[in-house]
Amino acid sequence: MILDIRCLFFVILLYFDTVYTRQCPFSIEPPCLCTSTKYEAISVTCDKATSLDHVLKALKDPKATINSLSIVNTPIEELPAFALDGIQVKRLFFRNNGMLAIHPDAFIGSLSETIEELEIRDNHLEHIPQLGLPSLENLKILTLANNFITKIEDNAFLSYLSRTKIVKLDLSSNNLTYLQPQALLGLESLKQLFLDKNGLTKIPTESLENVQTLEELSLSVNHIEIVEAKSLPLPGLKSLSLEVNQIRQIYGEAFESVPQLAYLYLGNNLFSIIDPTTFFYLKQLKMLSLSHNKDLTEIKVDSFQFLPLLIRLEMSDCSLITISPQAFHKMPKIQVLTLNRNQLINIPAATFSAFTELVSIDLSSNAINYVEDFAFSQLPTLGHLDLSGNRLETLPPHILYDSLHLGYAAKKRTLYLHNNPWRCDDNLQWLRKWLRENGDVQTSPTDSLYARCWTPANLSGLDIRQTDPVRSHMPPKSIAGEVMRKYPVNPPKTVNVPLDPNLMNPELPQISQANLLVIIMGIVFGVVAISLIVIITARYAKPSFSQKTNPNSAAPSINSAFSTTLSGSALFNSDAYRHRSATNANVFLNRPRYWWF
């Protein structure tokens, strides 16, 4: 039965694979390759052909409509007239062709009606094409990225037949330094505009006034230094990216004209403080990125007071040292906080607790050595907490009170604890026991980075989740009586030994009169000799005493004696011999035990 089900499943897969594959025309030859997926029935890529004619011969006039055609790494200096006549394509991509120009009749024919997306990327265009492209009637997406376009002239798109249908325009990675005031005139339905990786020094406010329908604007990787008041006249804008610029200041009324903004990316700039008035008009903001602002050191209590609907806050790779315990309390909807790779040292109890919708907190790679009790308590939706890469040795017992519940929405709980110097003593037993009881909680992203005990020495390297290894106890030392009581002892047998009467009554030794006289004379001579020595010593000690009235008189001779003997300066000079000051015990030493990798 099981085998039949497997065979049936295999046949179904083979059928669908055959259906997708059969949609590719059999006539297509190398260097073109056709693939079929559930998203695109016919997708053709022609790579490294010798010319456009080579591509056309490989395609052999397919009858079916090609969903996407990519002509890559094929030299096409000028797109000729009737270039792809007879071929119906919805999405056409030219990449790295060395294209400089486009013939006015390049898209005459069926292509003028079928093309919905056109990409000319990594080529050599120097301006917005005024020939060929204007004849496209149903173009919705136009990408001219990675060319050599230096400026956009007034009315550059006004001649395009599809100007009212284009919804996405990508001009990133060019040499744009300025947009003429009427450069975008005529793009009445434009929703997405990408100007990344150019040389813009300010926001092109005058040009943006002609695209009031814009919902997404990306100006990342430019040279913008300031965001002036009312520089974004886009009432429907929902996403704005100003990452990787040199912005130091944003005027308080800069975002007044974008009340619908929901996504704001300000990472990799030069902000040194977070001005709460900057976000005053952004009541609908849901995502804010301030990562990689190296001059940010503090989050104050009022920094985000005007963001009641914020869901995600990213502040990784800054230089944060302190966070006010109430800094996030004006954001009751917050779900994701990324604060990794900063310089935080401790976490107060009220910083993160009691957020009803908080799902993820990333505090990895800081310098945290202390977390107050209840710091992550009462977080019913919390599913991910990352404390890895810090200097934590222990955690208080109520830190996760009413948090990291088993039945939380994401059904996957992670508590990353690796790369910390955990001290596995009695104070940490609660955490180790909790981890054993909650085996589904993941403590590291991979098995090779599991959280380990650092101290005591007998537990060093042990997985923090494991129980302590069983110790081999030595038997206690026992006294002789204890040992004797453990074994049966046989009393010795009685042995009759004959006794010598002389041994029972020994006689005391006798001293003769001559020997007694010698002993007395020796004692007398000893007393006389000692008396003479005392008298002679007292006589010669008196003159020496008078020479010692100056206590320093002997110092030169002593010093010179050691100096002469060792051929150097005096070793016992009191000025040269001093005690070194004690080393500060609080200094962080760069020792292997502090390397968390």
Secondary structure, DSSP 4 states (H G I P E B T S, - for coil): -HHHHHHHHHHHHHHHHHHHHHTS-TT--TTEEEE--SS-S-EEEEES-SSHHHHHHHHT--SSPEEEEEEES---SEE-TTTTTT--EEEEEEES----EE-TTTTTTTHHHH--EEEEESS---S---SSGGG-SS--EEE--SS---EE-TTTTTT-TTTTT--EEE--SS---EE-TTTTTT-TT--EEE--SS--SS--HHHHTT-TT--EEE--SS---EE-TT----TT--EEE--SS---EE-TTTTTT-TT--EEE--SS---S--GGGGTT-TT--EEE-TT-TT--EE-TTTTTT-TT--EEE-TTS---EE-TTTTTT-TT--EEE--SS---EE-TTTTTT-TT--EEE--SS---EE-TTTT-SBTT--EEE--SS------TTTTTTBS-TT-TTS--EEE--SS-EE-SGGGHHHHHHHHH-TT-BSSSSGGG--BEEESGGGTT-BTTSPPPPP-PPPPP--HHHHHHHS--PPPPP---PPPHHHHSPPPP---HHHHHHHHHHHHHHHHHHHHHHHHHHHHHHHHHHHTSSTTTTHHHHHHHHHHHHTSS-TT-TTT--PPPPPPTTSPP--GGG---
